[in-house]
Amino acid sequence: LAAEAGVPVRIEPIPREALYVADELFFTGTATEVMPIASLDRIAIGNGRRGPITERIQQRYQDIIHGRSEDVYGWMSLRGGGV
């Protein structure tokens, strides 16, 4: 979703110290979906609130899973034989 929104994406190890000075951070995963990180080790990230990139990605994700946008990724398709 980030690349689709024009946000550059790099996958690489990053030192923990670099996270402390980030403008914004977020978790992604099956259970958390897209969740902003307000602080890390009691250090505020950015202004301590959800940033504009996180908001954009979160909204796009929610639009897909709630059927407001086309699911071009196939996330909402049943996989396997079903029950």
C-alpha positions in Angstrom: 0.0 0.0 0.0 2.9 2.4 0.7 4.4 1.9 -2.8 0.9 2.3 -4.3 0.6 5.6 -2.5 4.0 6.8 -3.9 5.8 6.3 -0.6 9.3 4.9 -1.2 9.7 1.4 0.3 13.0 -0.2 1.4 13.3 -3.5 3.2 16.5 -3.5 5.3 17.8 -3.8 8.9 17.5 -0.6 10.8 19.3 0.3 14.1 16.9 0.9 17.0 18.4 4.4 17.5 17.1 5.4 14.1 13.6 4.6 15.1 13.7 7.2 17.9 14.2 10.0 15.4 11.6 8.8 12.9 8.8 11.2 11.8 6.3 8.3 12.2 6.2 4.5 12.7 3.5 1.9 12.4 3.1 -1.9 12.9 1.4 -4.1 10.3 0.1 -7.6 10.6 -2.9 -9.8 10.5 -4.1 -8.9 14.0 -2.9 -5.3 14.2 -3.7 -4.4 10.6 -2.1 -1.0 10.4 -1.4 0.5 13.9 0.5 3.7 14.6 3.3 3.7 17.1 3.1 6.8 19.3 6.3 6.1 21.4 9.1 3.6 21.6 10.9 3.1 24.9 8.9 6.0 26.3 10.3 8.3 23.6 7.6 10.0 21.5 7.8 9.3 17.8 7.2 12.4 15.8 4.5 14.4 17.6 3.3 11.3 19.4 0.3 10.9 17.2 -0.6 9.0 14.0 1.3 10.6 11.0 -0.1 11.4 7.6 1.5 8.5 5.9 0.2 6.0 8.5 -3.2 7.6 8.2 -3.2 7.3 4.4 -2.1 3.6 4.5 -4.5 2.8 7.3 -7.5 4.4 5.4 -6.6 2.6 2.2 -6.4 -0.8 4.1 -9.7 -0.1 5.8 -11.4 0.8 2.5 -10.3 -2.5 1.0 -11.3 -4.8 3.8 -14.7 -3.0 4.2 -15.5 -3.2 0.5 -15.3 0.6 -0.2 -12.3 0.0 -2.6 -11.6 -2.8 -5.0 -9.4 -5.5 -3.5 -6.7 -5.7 -6.1 -4.5 -7.8 -3.8 -7.0 -10.6 -3.3 -6.9 -10.2 0.5 -10.6 -10.8 0.9 -10.7 -14.0 -1.2 -11.2 -17.4 0.4 -8.1 -19.6 0.2 -8.0 -23.3 0.3 -10.9 -25.7 0.3 -13.1 -23.9 2.9 -15.2 -25.8 5.4 
